[in-house]
Structures are given as C-alpha cells and as structure tokens.
Amino acid sequence: MSFQVKIAQGLKAVPAADWDACALGMGSGDDDRFNPFVSHAFLSALEDSGCVGAKTGWTPVHVVVEDESEKLLGAAPCYLKSHSMGEYVFDHSWADAYARAGGRYYPKLQMAVPFTPATGPRLLVPSGPQAAEIRSYLIAGLRALRDQTGASSIHATFLQQDDLEALTSENFLRRDDQQFHWFNEGYGTFDDFLAALASRKRKAIRRERRDALSNGITVEWVTGKDITEAHWDAFFAFYMDTGSRKWGQPYLNRLFFSLIGERMADRVLLVMAKRDGRYIAGAINFIGDKRLYGRNWGCIEDHPFLHFEVCYYQAIEFAIARGLDRVEAGAQGEHKLARGYRPVLTSSAHDIADPGLRRAIEAYLDQERLYVSEAAGELEDATPFKHREED
C-alpha cells in the first residue's frame, strides 16, 4: 500500500466520521478509549467559533495520511503558532533565549489540543499491522511542514505513552511535568473514599463541604439534553469573570460553548451552584469512557471552599456514580493533594531544528526531569491517605 501525506487547513476538509475513526477508540491500558478532546466535534467547535485560527495565532495545519484511494489512515491535530499562549507546557524562556541569540523562534508547530492540558492521543492512528508505519509518515509530515513553514520547532504536548515512545524514538526531546489526578479505587460512595483518608484529613474535607454550602447554596449536575442556552449564558459569565482576572483575556468565546452543546452534550457535565434562585458558580467537565476531565470554572459570588466543592468534590462524586476510573483536574495546583488527588507524570516531546538551540534545551530538560521526579516523590508523601499518616 502506498501512503500520501497532506495538510488539512481546518477540519472542514476532513469528514467527521473519517477523523473520528482515527481519533477515537485508541486508548490502551488505563488510557481513555474515548478522549473527547481529539474528537471532530470538539476540535471543529474551536475552529468554527473562531477560538482558533490565524487571527488567534493558532492556524490549523492538521497532518493527515491517506492511501491511494484517499482514505484517511491517520491524522495529527497540529497548529502553526505565532506565540506560546494557551499551551500549559511553557517554553517562553526558550523563545526569549533564542531571540537574544539572534534566532527566530516563531512560528512553531504545536501538535496539541488548544487550551486543554489533558493527556490524550496525538498521533491518531487506529491499531493494526501498519500502525507504526503510518505514525512514521505522520512524523515525517510534521518535519516536512516545519521546513515548509520556516518553523523553528515541533512541540507535541500531553502525550500518551505510545505516542511519546514513537516520537522519542525519532529523536524528539522528552519533557516531563506533573498534574494531580483522583483515582477511583473501587469506591461505592464518597464516604468510602473518605474512609481511605487519615482521620484529620477526612474531617477537614467534611468541614469544607459543609461550609461551602452553608449559605443556602445547592449544586446541580447538568448534562446531555438538559443543558440549555441559559446554562451556557450563566456558565460563560463565570468563565469570563475568572478568566479576565487570571489571564487578562479568556481563550474561549460564547459561541464555542453553544457548539459543544450542539455537538457533544452527552460528553459534557456542568456542575452548577445556585443561591437564592440564580446560578452563582459553575465548572465544566468532559466525560470520557474511563475519565472525567475537569476544565474551566468560574463564579460571580465568593464563598469559602465553593471552588473545592464545585471543581473537586462534586467531580469525585460524579466519577463514583458513573464508575469512572479517574478525575483529571487540569494543570497545576498542589492544593489538590489535600483533597485526595495524587501527583501524576505528564510528558511532551520537542523537535528543535537549530542544532545549537537543541543542545541547550536538551541539557535543560535533563536537569528538569530530575527535579520533576524528585518533586513527585515528595508530593506523594504528602497525600492524605491512611498509609501516609496514622489514623
């Protein structure tokens, strides 16, 4: 069979069924077999809403592999970037150093899901006897695209293990970081989870949950066809308030939320807090086959511990109710440890065209990986479970 590599400048050029045949059902081991963020519905909503595109510095240049009959065999969600915002794997210092040395770091290529720090497949190739060969064509296509666009580098972020191995075997540089995830150890109820914690930590969580709802606040789970435009209006107000204070300019617009409501509502969970008849806070989560992915949160009233209740404890309750294995609560946040979330390694891979810049980054990453590994061990010792502290 012969293969051809092409560039799709947007998902309108790729039928949804063909893309999803490559993207979905790829999980292995403890990976999610359905990862909502690489679905055609999610990625096309980003494009159709204008959240990504040339004006935002995220120009879609998806790499695809086809056979001689133009059947899609594999794909890689990829963007030509003119900055390093919205990635959650930070390379601003690399760009600054290269600029000081007289180099031009931008544009660069980003193989990722925009604005989404969640591990998932990036080389979208269904299993089969030719999977390894198709991956190699995708990687070759990425490098050819880098050369054609004058990009300085290729960055593949939040990688599953099989993609990480494929890229590092092709001399991409490995970078490690960490997040905090909650693991379902077969709990039947939230109290079962609390029973696994040391007494002091268990009491602290119960007190936080009680205080969070002490001002007449109630919490609702809204998903599927029950999500209305009124829910999106309320949530978007929360998102804009928090985003404006944290980043200066939120990445997602109002249309995006309507589009995912139309295209993948069954994979969306809104956790909405209400007081005196109106919504005052909320968090959006995406539902995989095995995992719940917490993404954005916001509020228009400040109440003690409400953030922890809406984002972390309600997510745990939903995961237990649905029989999900894990809750991924997004980037950063050591405060999640006290709420029963554990440190988890995340990895990315980087291909740098300039030999001098590559050597400098490689030396830096060697040291950074040692630090991340040591920090992970220390953080695991700080988890609230009984085996870490006498009950």
N, C-alpha and C positions, 0 to 999 in steps of 0.2 A: 504494500500500500504506500502511496506517495502522500506527503503532507505539504501543506502550504500555510504560511504564517501571514496573517493580515492584521490591520489595526482598525478597530471599530471606534469611530469618534462619537460615542454615545450608544446607549443601549437600544435606542430606536432602530439601530441597524441590526439588532440580534433578536430573533423571536424569543419570547419569554419561555416557551416550552423547551427550546433548544438550550438556552442558557441554564435553566433550572435542571435540566437533565445532566449537565456537567457539574453544577454547583451543589446540588442537594443530594443527600444520601451518601455523603463521602466519609462520614465520621467512622473512626475505628477505635477500639479500646474504650476509654472513657470520654472520647470526643463526642460532641453532639452530632447526631446523624442529620438533623435539620438545624442548620445555622441560619437564623432569619436574616442576618446582615449581608450575606452574599446572595440572597435571593434576588431575582429580577425585580420583584415588587419593591423591595427596599432601595436598591441602588437606582432604579429608574425614578422613584419618587424624589430622590436627591437631585437628579438631573432635571426632571420635569418641573420641579418647584423653583429651579434656579439657585438652589443651595450650593451646587457645584456647577462649574462652567468656567469659561475663560475669564469672565468678569470677577470671579471669586478667587482666581489663582489655582483652581482645581480643574484643569481641562481634561475631559475624559479621552484616554487613548488606550482602550482596552485591547489587550493582545489576545488573538484567537488563533487556533489551529484547526484547519479543515482538511478533509480528504479530497480526492479528485472530483467527487460529486458535490463539493461544497457543504458537506455535512459537518456540523460543529463537533469537534472531538475534544477540545479543551479550551480553557479561557483563563485570563488573569485580569482581575479588575485593577486598572492602572490609570494614573493621572499625572499629567505634566504640571509640576508645581513651580510657582514663582516666589514662594515663601515657605516657611516651616510651621505655619499655624494649623491647629486642628488635628494634630497627628498623635500626640501623647507619648511619643518617643523623641526626645529633644536633641536636636543637632544644631541648635543656633550657634553654639561655640565653634563647631566645625566650620560653619559658614563664615563666621567672623574671622577665624584664623586664616582661612583660605583667601579671604578678601584682603587681609593685611599683607599676605604674601604675594598679592598681585593676581590671584586667581578669580574665577567667576563660578560661584557655587550654584547659582540659579540660572536656568531651570534645572530641576532634578526630576527624576521619575519616582513616584510613590505607588507601590503595589499594596493597597490597603483598602479598608472601608472608611471613607471620610468621617471624621468627628466621632469615631467609635473605637474605644480602647478595649476590644473584646477579641480574644483568641478565636481563630477560625481558619478555614481553608483559604488559600490564596492562589495556588496553582490548581485550578478547578479541572480535575481530570478524573473521570469515573474509573473504578478499579477494572482491571483487565490486562491481558497479556502485553498490550502496547502502552500501558500507562507510563512507564518510565521513559519510553522514547518520546511520548507526547510532552511530558514535562520538560525534557531536554530541548524540545523545539520551542516551548514557551520561554524558557530561559534564554535561548539564543535569540528569540524575537525581542525580548526585553533589551538585550545588549545591542541589537541592531537598531532598535528605536532610540536608545541612548545616543548612539553615534549619529543617527539622522537628525536628531533634535538639538544636538550640541549640549545635552545634559551632562552634568558633572558626575552623576551617580544614580544608582538604583537602590531604593530602600523598601524592604518588604517587612511589614510590622505585624506583631501579634500573631505569630505563626504556630500552626500545629506541627507536631514533631516530624511528620513525614515530609512536609514542605521545608522545614528547617534543614533536615538531612539532605534533601535534594539540592538546596541552594548552597549549603556549606561544602558539599561535595564538588560544586562548581566554583569554589574559591570565593564565595561570598564570606564576609566577616560576620561572626556571630556577636550579638549584643544581648545581655540579659538584664532584666529588671524584675520587679515583683508587684503583685497585686494582693488583694485579700478576698478570699472566697469562703463561702459557708458550705460545708459538706453534710449531706443527709446520711446519717449513719443508721438508717432504718427506723427513724423516729415516727411514731404514730401520731403524736401531738406535740405542740410547743412545750408542754410541761415535760414530755420525755426528753426533749433537747435540754431543757433547764436542769434536769436531773443529772445530766452528764457533767455539769459545771461544779466548780467548788462553791461551797455554801455562800461565801461572801459575794462572789460574782453573781450567783443566782438571785440573791436578794437585791443586788444593785439593779439588775435588769428588770425585776418585777417593780421596783420603785420607779424606774424611768418610765415604764409603760403606764403605770398608774398616773404619774404626774403629767405625762404627755396628753392624756385625755381628761384631765381634771377640770378643764374649763368648759365642759359641755360639748366636747369635740367627739364626733363619731367618724368612723372610717368605712369607706365602701371600696369593694373591688368591682371594677367595670371592665368588661372585655367583650369581644365579638360584636354582635349586632346591637348590644346595649349601649355602645359608645355613640354618642350623638355629637353634633357640631357644638352644642352648648358645653359639653365636656371639654372639647378641644379649645373652645374660647377661654374657658376657665384655666385649663392647664397652660395654655400659651401665655396668659398673663403671669402665671407663676414663673414659667421658664424665662420670660423676658426680664422679670424683676431680678431673679438670681443671676442670670447671665450678664446683665448690664453691670451688676456690682462686682462680679468675679473677673470677667474678661474684657469688659468695655463694649463688646459687640457680640451678641449671640450668633451662632453659626446657622441655626435653623430658622426658617420663616414659617408663617402661619399656614401657607398652602401645603408645605411638606406634611404637616400633621393630618390635614384633611385627606391627602393622597394615601398615606399609610392606613388611615381609617377605611378608605375605599378598597384598598388592595390586599390588606393583610390584617384585618381587625381581629381575626381569631388568634393571631400571634401577638396581640398587644394586651397588656394588663395596665390599666390605670388604677393606682391606689390614690383615692381622693379623700381628703379630710374636710369635714363640714362643721360649721358652728353657726348657730342662730339662722339656720336655713340657707346658708350660702357656702360655697366651697372656698376654703382659705389656704389650702396647700395640696400638693399632689406630686406623684412620681410616676414616670413612665417606665415600664419594663417590657421586654420582648421575651416570648416564650419559645424555647427550643423543645426538642423531644426529651432531652435529659436535663436541661439547664434553664434557669431563669436569669435573664440579663438585665440588671438594673442600669438605667441610663441617666435620665435627667430628672431633676427635682426643682421645686420652687415653692414659694409661699408669699402671701400678702399680709399675713399676721405672724408675729413671732411668739412662739410658745415654747417653754422649756422642754427639751427632749423630743419635740414633734418630728424633727428631722430623722432621728434614730427610729422612731416608731414607723413612720411612713416608708422610709427607704430600706431599713434593715429588718426590723422585727416582722412587719407585715409581709415582706418578701419571704422570710423564713416560713411563716405560717402558710403562705400560698404554695411554696415548694413542697412542704409536707403534705398539704391537702391534695396536690396533684401528683405526688410520688416522684418529684424531680430529684435528681441526684445532687445538684449544686446550685448555689446562687452566686453569680459574679456581680460584684457591686461596683464595678468601674475602676478607674485609676486611683492610685494613691490612697492615703487615709489610714494611718496607723491606729486611729481611734476605733476602727472596725474590730481590732483584736479583742477589746473588752466586750464586744457584742457577739463573740463566738465565731468570728471569721478568722481564717488561717492564712499565713503567708504562702503565696504560690508563685513559682517562677514563670515569667513570660519572656519570650525571645523574639528577636528580629534579626534580619540579615541584610548586609550592606555591601554593595559592589561599587568601588570607587575607581574612576578612570585614571586619575592622575597618580602615578606611582609614588611620588613624594607624599601627597596627602594620604594615600592609602597606608603607607608605612606609619605615619604619625597616628592615624586613627587606630590602626591595629595595635600599636603599643598602648594607647589609651584604653582600648577595650580589654586588653589582657589584665590591666590593673583594676578596671571597673568590675569585671566578672568576679574577681577575688573578693572585692568589697561586698558585692551583692550576695555572694554565697555566705560570707561570714554574718552579714546582717540578717539573712533569712534564718540562720540557726538561733541567733539571739531573739528574734521576734517569735519564733516557735516556742521558745521557753517562756514567753510572756502570755501565752494563750490561757484562757480561764478554765480549762478543763481539769477534772479532778486529778488526773495523773501528773499534772504540773503543780498541784498545790493540795495539801491535806484538806480534807473536807471537815 
